[in-house]
Amino acid sequence: MVASEVLKLQRRNIRSLYTKPNLISSNPNSPLHLFHTLHKPSKQTNHVSSERRYGFGLVRLGTDPEPIPDDPTHCEFAADVENIYRILRKFHSRVPKLELALHQSGVVLRSGLTERVLNRCGDAGNLGYRFFAWASQQPNYRPSHDVYRAMIKSLSKMRQFGAVWALLEEMRKESPELITVEMFVVLMRRFASARMVKKAVEVLDEMPKYAFGCLLDAVCKNGSVKEAASLFEDMRVRVKPSIRHFTSLLYGWCRAGKLMEAKHVLVQMKEIGIEIDIVVYNILVGGYAQAGKMADAYELLKEMRRKGCEPNAATYTTVIQALCGQEKMEEAMRVFVEMERSGCEADVVTYSSLISGFCRWGNIVRSCEILESMIQKGFMPSQMTYLQIMLAHEKKEDLEECMGLMGEMRKIGCMLDLGIYNTVIRLACKLGEVKEGVRLWNEMEEAGFSPGLDTFVIMIHGFLAQGCLIEACEYFKEMVGRGLLSGPQYGTLKELMNALLRDEKLEMAKDVWSCIVTRGCELNGRLVHTAWT
């Protein structure tokens, strides 16, 4: 039996290792758990959408998953996507074998397939890039706008900005008509989130000036409001200021707690005749509330009513969220009651904010009462709503309650997501229930979710805590193979290496190190010294 067949046999046998009552062992003779079972095609991609609503610090917790294509070829797409995904995972570090395997897979490149493969790769952006690079070289294949957009988003998320610029340059030469403002906006937002404001401005020079508002908004929301204000002053001679520009600045100053600067923005708005609307009021109310100036926030609510601008659900919820953050739960409930009496109907965000607040301060019973009331009134809780309660149970190390909540979610049709799985897996590992963590991992992958960086780190630390060095090494190497290893995770590398050296597993340590080097991970002297000391 050749070595490859032995490895396949080990992979098939490992599932039974974790379904039996035997303890997980680091015995070199035990089969290695590579957690690669065949994935069932996912019928649905589940995401908790979050968007900034009108108001300061107010988060919209979506309950609807992404729409799923209802074309008759969806099942065919799913099968091909899983086939490609398995090939990418197996050969991604060996490009010639990867290209050969893709050629021999029988998969036909067609519209819609590449986008789905990129989506299936999730956080493992290097896998998606490998497929994109191969597909782009195939005859009679031309990447679509959606493919380019997905690739730019993936590379930007990985902060591979050089690769993004190269891709845009390629598009200029090959398909200039596919370049849109949205692609530049994605890149600007990533630069802004990385606090690389100058780079974000460089992007602005490459695109139409009407995208200035997108840049200003991104810079303000990522905490660089001073730079945003300076940029605004420089650009206002070239771009006519709009309410959107002023609203972004107002939000940025309020979020930074600079209420005097926020008032100056209001003065500027009035000077050029811009009317204050519900969005501006909500931002100001949130600014005062988050700064703990509740008297000023309540006075603004009265001013809104006097001027005929009735507070909406976002206004009240902004105040409730601020009170919850200050552990003023009873006052938050009074605002909630006032909200209902005024005829303003609470929404999912309002209920979720109260649930989160009670959970944060340890009152799980009260949060469950609000959850029940919420469901009775016809509101569908989101994954984030349940996650808050699970996090509270996690603090109390109550795995049974977390598992029960997962069952309740399935019962009412609220799909589990990666955040839910990460929380329960983390608690299981913390309690030493590594076998349960592995079971949840397998369930998660079978449901169509790609484990993210956090999931890998949780499992690696869980195995290390139980002395399961072989399994910890395999998960770490898989994490590296998917391109998820970055600077902040070198603490995990150090812990793994120290555990191997303490146990005198020098060959295993060398194997892990070789995996990092051959995958092209960037290592500097400080990190090398840290990992081996």
C-alpha positions in Angstrom: 0.0 0.0 0.0 1.6 3.3 -1.1 1.9 6.2 1.3 -0.9 8.2 -0.2 -3.3 5.3 0.2 -2.2 5.0 3.9 -2.9 8.6 4.5 -6.4 8.3 2.9 -7.1 5.3 5.1 -6.0 7.3 8.2 -8.4 10.2 7.2 -11.3 7.8 6.9 -10.6 6.2 10.2 -10.1 9.3 12.2 -13.9 10.1 12.4 -14.5 6.9 14.3 -11.7 7.9 16.7 -13.8 10.8 18.0 -17.1 9.1 18.1 -15.9 6.4 20.4 -15.5 6.9 24.2 -11.7 6.6 24.0 -9.7 9.6 25.0 -8.0 11.5 22.2 -4.4 10.5 22.2 -1.1 11.9 20.9 0.2 8.5 20.4 2.2 8.5 17.2 0.5 5.2 16.3 -3.0 6.7 16.5 -4.6 7.8 13.3 -4.4 11.5 12.6 -7.6 13.6 12.6 -7.4 15.7 9.5 -11.1 16.7 9.8 -11.6 16.5 6.1 -14.8 14.7 5.5 -16.8 15.1 2.3 -18.8 18.3 2.6 -22.5 18.2 1.9 -23.6 20.9 -0.6 -24.8 23.8 1.4 -28.4 24.7 0.7 -28.0 28.1 2.2 -25.3 30.5 3.1 -26.0 31.9 6.5 -24.8 35.3 7.5 -25.7 37.8 10.2 -25.8 41.0 8.3 -24.8 44.1 10.1 -25.3 47.6 8.8 -25.0 50.9 10.5 -28.5 52.3 11.0 -29.4 55.9 11.4 -28.0 56.7 14.8 -24.8 56.6 16.8 -23.4 53.2 17.4 -26.6 51.5 16.4 -26.3 48.1 14.7 -28.9 46.5 12.5 -29.0 42.8 13.2 -30.3 41.2 10.1 -32.3 38.0 10.2 -32.5 37.1 6.6 -29.7 35.1 5.0 -28.2 36.0 1.6 -30.6 35.1 -1.2 -29.9 31.8 -2.8 -30.0 31.5 -6.6 -33.1 29.6 -7.5 -32.0 28.6 -11.0 -32.3 24.9 -11.8 -28.5 24.5 -12.1 -27.9 25.3 -8.5 -27.5 21.7 -7.4 -25.1 21.2 -10.3 -23.1 24.3 -9.1 -23.0 23.0 -5.6 -21.6 19.6 -6.6 -18.9 21.3 -8.8 -18.1 23.8 -6.1 -17.5 21.1 -3.5 -15.4 19.1 -5.9 -13.2 22.1 -6.7 -13.0 23.1 -3.0 -11.6 19.6 -2.1 -9.0 19.9 -4.8 -7.9 23.3 -3.7 -7.5 22.2 -0.1 -5.5 19.2 -1.2 -3.2 20.7 -3.7 -3.1 24.4 -3.1 0.6 24.4 -2.1 1.6 22.4 -5.2 0.6 24.5 -8.2 1.5 22.0 -11.0 -0.5 19.2 -9.3 -3.3 21.6 -8.5 -3.6 22.6 -12.2 -3.5 19.0 -13.3 -6.2 18.0 -10.8 -8.5 20.8 -11.9 -8.0 19.9 -15.5 -8.9 16.3 -14.8 -11.8 17.1 -12.5 -14.2 17.3 -15.4 -15.6 20.6 -14.2 -16.7 23.0 -16.9 -16.0 26.7 -16.3 -19.2 28.7 -16.8 -20.9 31.8 -15.6 -21.6 31.8 -11.9 -19.2 29.0 -11.0 -16.1 31.0 -10.1 -18.1 33.4 -7.8 -19.5 30.4 -5.9 -16.0 28.9 -5.5 -14.7 32.1 -4.1 -17.6 32.3 -1.7 -17.0 28.7 -0.6 -13.4 29.4 0.2 -14.5 31.9 2.8 -11.6 33.4 4.8 -9.1 31.1 3.1 -8.5 33.8 0.4 -5.4 32.1 -1.0 -7.5 29.1 -2.0 -9.9 31.3 -4.0 -6.9 33.1 -5.6 -5.4 29.9 -6.7 -8.6 28.9 -8.5 -9.0 32.4 -9.9 -5.5 32.3 -11.3 -6.1 28.9 -12.9 -9.5 29.9 -14.3 -8.1 33.1 -15.9 -5.6 31.1 -17.9 -8.3 28.8 -19.5 -9.2 29.3 -23.1 -12.5 31.0 -23.8 -12.9 32.1 -20.2 -13.2 35.7 -19.2 -13.8 36.7 -15.6 -17.0 38.6 -15.1 -17.5 41.8 -13.1 -18.8 39.7 -10.2 -15.7 37.5 -10.2 -13.3 40.5 -10.2 -15.4 42.2 -7.4 -15.3 39.1 -5.3 -11.5 38.7 -5.8 -10.8 42.3 -4.9 -12.9 41.9 -1.7 -11.0 38.7 -0.8 -7.6 40.1 -1.5 -8.4 43.4 0.3 -9.6 41.4 3.3 -6.3 39.6 3.4 -4.6 43.1 3.1 -2.9 41.9 -0.1 -3.1 45.5 -1.5 -0.3 45.0 -4.0 -2.2 42.1 -5.5 -5.3 44.2 -5.7 -3.6 47.0 -7.6 -2.1 44.4 -9.9 -5.6 43.0 -10.5 -7.0 46.4 -11.3 -4.1 47.1 -13.7 -4.9 43.8 -15.4 -8.5 44.8 -15.7 -7.5 48.2 -17.2 -5.7 46.3 -20.0 -8.1 43.4 -20.5 -11.5 44.5 -19.4 -11.6 48.2 -18.6 -15.4 48.3 -19.0 -15.7 46.1 -15.9 -14.0 48.5 -13.5 -16.6 50.2 -11.3 -16.6 52.7 -8.5 -17.7 50.0 -6.1 -14.4 48.2 -6.6 -12.5 51.3 -5.6 -14.8 51.9 -2.7 -14.0 48.3 -1.4 -10.3 49.1 -1.6 -10.7 52.5 0.1 -12.7 51.0 3.0 -10.0 48.3 3.5 -7.2 51.0 3.6 -9.3 53.1 6.0 -9.9 50.1 8.3 -6.1 49.5 8.3 -5.6 53.2 9.3 -3.8 53.8 6.0 -5.5 57.0 5.2 -2.9 58.3 2.7 -3.3 55.1 0.7 -7.0 55.5 0.7 -6.6 59.0 -0.7 -4.5 57.7 -3.4 -7.3 55.4 -4.4 -9.6 58.5 -4.5 -7.3 60.0 -7.1 -7.9 57.0 -9.3 -11.7 57.3 -9.3 -14.5 59.7 -10.0 -14.8 62.6 -7.5 -18.3 61.6 -6.5 -16.9 58.7 -4.5 -15.4 61.2 -2.1 -18.4 60.7 0.2 -17.6 57.0 0.5 -14.0 57.7 1.5 -15.0 60.3 4.1 -17.6 57.9 5.6 -15.1 55.0 5.7 -12.3 57.2 7.4 -14.8 58.6 10.0 -16.2 55.2 10.9 -12.7 53.7 11.4 -11.7 56.3 14.0 -9.6 58.7 11.9 -12.0 61.6 12.1 -9.2 64.2 12.4 -7.8 63.1 9.1 -11.3 63.1 7.7 -11.9 66.7 8.8 -8.7 67.7 7.2 -9.5 65.9 4.0 -13.0 67.5 4.0 -11.5 71.0 4.2 -9.0 70.2 1.4 -11.7 68.8 -0.9 -14.6 71.2 -0.3 -13.2 73.6 -2.8 -13.4 70.8 -5.4 -16.5 69.0 -4.2 -19.7 70.7 -3.1 -20.4 69.7 0.5 -23.6 67.7 1.0 -25.6 66.6 4.0 -23.9 63.2 3.6 -20.4 64.7 4.1 -21.5 66.6 7.2 -23.3 63.6 8.6 -20.1 61.4 8.3 -18.1 64.1 10.1 -20.8 64.5 12.8 -20.8 60.7 13.3 -17.0 60.6 13.5 -16.8 63.4 16.1 -19.6 62.0 18.2 -18.1 58.5 18.2 -14.8 60.0 19.3 -16.6 61.8 22.2 -15.7 65.2 20.7 -19.0 66.9 21.1 -17.7 70.5 20.7 -16.3 69.6 17.3 -19.7 68.0 16.5 -21.5 71.2 17.4 -19.1 73.1 15.1 -20.2 70.8 12.2 -23.8 71.7 13.0 -22.9 75.4 12.7 -21.3 74.8 9.3 -24.4 72.9 8.2 -26.7 75.8 9.2 -24.4 78.4 7.5 -25.0 76.8 4.1 -28.7 76.2 4.7 -28.7 72.4 5.4 -31.7 71.3 7.5 -31.2 69.1 10.5 -33.1 65.8 9.9 -33.8 62.6 11.8 -30.4 61.1 10.9 -28.5 64.1 12.4 -30.7 64.1 15.5 -30.1 60.4 16.0 -26.3 60.8 15.8 -26.4 63.7 18.3 -28.6 61.8 20.7 -26.2 58.9 20.4 -23.2 61.1 21.0 -24.6 62.6 24.2 -25.8 59.2 25.4 -22.5 57.4 24.8 -20.7 60.2 26.6 -22.9 59.7 29.6 -24.6 63.0 29.2 -28.1 61.6 29.5 -29.8 64.9 30.5 -28.6 66.4 27.2 -29.8 63.4 25.3 -33.3 63.5 26.9 -33.4 67.3 26.1 -32.7 66.6 22.5 -35.6 64.1 22.4 -37.9 66.9 23.6 -36.4 69.3 21.0 -37.1 66.8 18.3 -40.8 66.6 19.3 -41.1 70.4 19.5 -39.8 70.7 16.0 -42.1 68.0 14.7 -39.4 65.4 14.2 -40.7 62.5 16.1 -38.1 60.1 17.6 -38.1 56.7 15.8 -37.1 53.2 16.8 -33.5 54.0 16.0 -33.5 57.1 18.3 -34.9 55.2 21.3 -32.7 52.1 20.7 -29.6 54.4 20.6 -30.4 55.6 24.1 -31.2 52.1 25.3 -27.9 50.8 24.0 -26.0 53.6 25.8 -27.8 52.9 29.1 -27.1 49.2 28.7 -23.4 49.9 28.3 -23.5 52.0 31.5 -25.2 49.1 33.5 -28.4 51.3 33.9 -30.7 48.4 32.9 -33.8 49.7 34.8 -33.5 53.1 33.2 -33.1 51.3 29.8 -36.4 49.5 30.5 -38.1 52.8 31.4 -37.1 54.2 28.0 -38.4 51.0 26.4 -41.8 51.5 28.1 -41.9 55.2 27.1 -41.1 54.1 23.5 -44.1 51.8 23.4 -46.4 54.3 25.1 -45.5 56.9 22.5 -46.6 54.6 19.7 -43.2 53.8 18.4 -42.9 50.1 17.8 -39.8 48.4 19.0 -37.9 46.2 16.5 -35.4 43.3 16.5 -32.5 45.7 17.3 -34.3 47.1 20.3 -35.1 43.7 21.8 -31.6 42.4 21.0 -30.0 45.5 22.7 -31.9 44.8 25.9 -31.1 41.1 25.8 -27.4 41.9 25.2 -27.5 44.4 28.1 -29.0 42.0 30.6 -26.6 39.2 29.5 -23.6 41.5 29.8 -24.4 42.2 33.4 -25.2 38.7 34.3 -29.0 38.6 34.4 -29.6 35.7 32.0 -33.1 35.0 33.3 -34.3 38.5 32.4 -32.7 38.3 29.0 -34.5 35.0 28.3 -37.8 36.6 29.4 -37.3 39.4 26.9 -36.4 36.8 24.2 -39.6 35.0 24.9 -41.6 38.2 24.7 -39.9 39.1 21.5 -40.9 35.8 19.9 -44.4 36.1 21.1 -44.8 39.4 19.4 -43.8 37.9 16.1 -40.1 39.0 15.9 -37.6 36.4 14.7 -34.4 36.6 16.8 -31.2 36.8 14.9 -28.1 34.7 15.3 -26.5 37.7 17.2 -29.4 37.7 19.6 -28.8 34.1 20.6 -25.0 34.6 20.5 -25.3 37.2 23.3 -27.1 34.7 25.6 -24.6 32.0 24.7 -21.7 34.2 25.6 -23.3 34.8 29.0 -23.7 31.0 29.5 -20.1 30.6 28.3 -18.9 32.9 31.2 -20.8 30.5 33.6 -19.2 27.5 31.7 -22.7 26.0 31.1 -22.2 23.9 27.9 -25.5 22.2 28.3 -27.4 25.5 28.1 -25.5 26.5 25.0 -26.3 23.2 23.3 -30.0 23.7 24.3 -30.0 27.1 22.7 -28.6 25.6 19.5 -31.6 23.2 19.5 -34.0 26.1 20.0 -32.5 28.0 17.1 -33.0 25.0 14.8 -36.6 24.6 16.1 -37.7 28.1 15.2 -35.8 28.2 12.0 -32.9 30.5 13.0 -29.9 29.0 11.3 -26.6 28.5 13.1 -23.7 30.6 12.0 -19.9 30.5 12.4 -20.0 32.8 15.5 -22.4 30.4 17.2 -20.2 27.4 16.4 -17.0 29.2 17.5 -18.6 30.1 20.9 -19.8 26.5 21.7 -16.5 24.9 20.4 -14.5 27.3 22.5 -16.5 26.4 25.6 -16.3 22.7 24.9 -12.5 22.9 24.6 -12.2 25.1 27.7 -14.0 22.4 29.7 -11.8 19.7 28.2 -14.5 18.3 26.0 -12.3 18.2 22.9 -14.3 15.3 21.3 -17.4 17.4 21.5 -15.5 20.3 19.9 -14.4 18.0 17.0 -18.0 16.8 16.6 -19.2 20.4 16.3 -16.4 21.2 13.9 -17.5 18.3 11.6 -21.1 19.4 11.9 -20.2 22.9 11.0 -18.3 21.9 7.9 -21.0 19.5 6.8 -23.4 22.5 7.1 -21.3 24.3 4.5 -19.3 26.6 6.7 -15.6 27.2 6.2 -13.7 27.3 9.6 -12.2 30.7 10.0 -9.0 31.8 11.8 -10.7 32.0 15.2 -12.0 28.5 14.8 -8.6 27.0 14.1 -7.0 28.9 17.0 -9.7 27.7 19.4 -9.2 24.0 18.4 -5.4 24.2 18.4 -5.4 25.6 22.0 -8.0 23.0 23.0 -5.8 20.2 21.8 -2.7 21.6 23.4 -4.6 21.9 26.8 -5.3 18.2 26.6 -1.8 17.2 25.5 -3.0 16.1 22.0 0.1 17.3 20.1 -0.4 15.4 16.9 -3.9 16.8 16.4 -2.8 20.3 17.3 0.0 20.1 14.7 -2.4 18.9 12.0 -4.9 21.7 12.7 -2.1 24.2 12.7 -0.6 23.0 9.4 -4.1 23.1 7.9 -4.5 26.7 9.1 -1.2 27.6 7.5 -2.2 25.8 4.3 -5.4 27.8 4.0 -3.4 31.0 4.3 -4.8 32.0 7.6 -1.6 32.5 9.6 -0.6 36.1 10.2 1.4 38.1 12.7 -1.0 38.1 15.7 -1.2 34.3 15.6 2.5 33.8 16.2 1.6 33.4 19.9 -0.2 30.2 18.9 2.9 29.1 17.0 5.1 29.8 20.1 2.8 27.8 22.4 2.7 24.9 19.9 6.5 24.9 19.5 7.1 25.1 23.2 4.7 22.2 23.9 6.5 20.1 21.2 9.9 20.8 22.6 8.9 20.2 26.2 7.6 16.8 25.1 10.8 16.2 23.0 8.9 16.0 19.8 11.7 17.6 17.8 10.8 16.0 14.4 7.2 17.2 14.8 8.4 20.7 15.6 10.6 20.7 12.5 7.7 19.5 10.4 5.5 22.4 11.6 8.3 24.9 10.9 8.9 23.4 7.5 5.2 23.8 6.7 5.3 27.5 7.6 8.4 28.1 5.5 7.3 26.2 2.4 3.9 28.1 2.4 5.8 31.3 2.1 4.7 32.8 5.4 6.5 36.1 6.2 8.9 35.6 9.1 11.2 38.2 10.6 13.9 37.8 13.1 11.8 38.9 16.1 9.1 36.4 15.3 11.5 33.6 14.7 13.1 34.2 18.1 9.7 34.5 19.7 8.5 31.2 18.3 11.5 29.2 19.4 12.0 30.7 22.9 
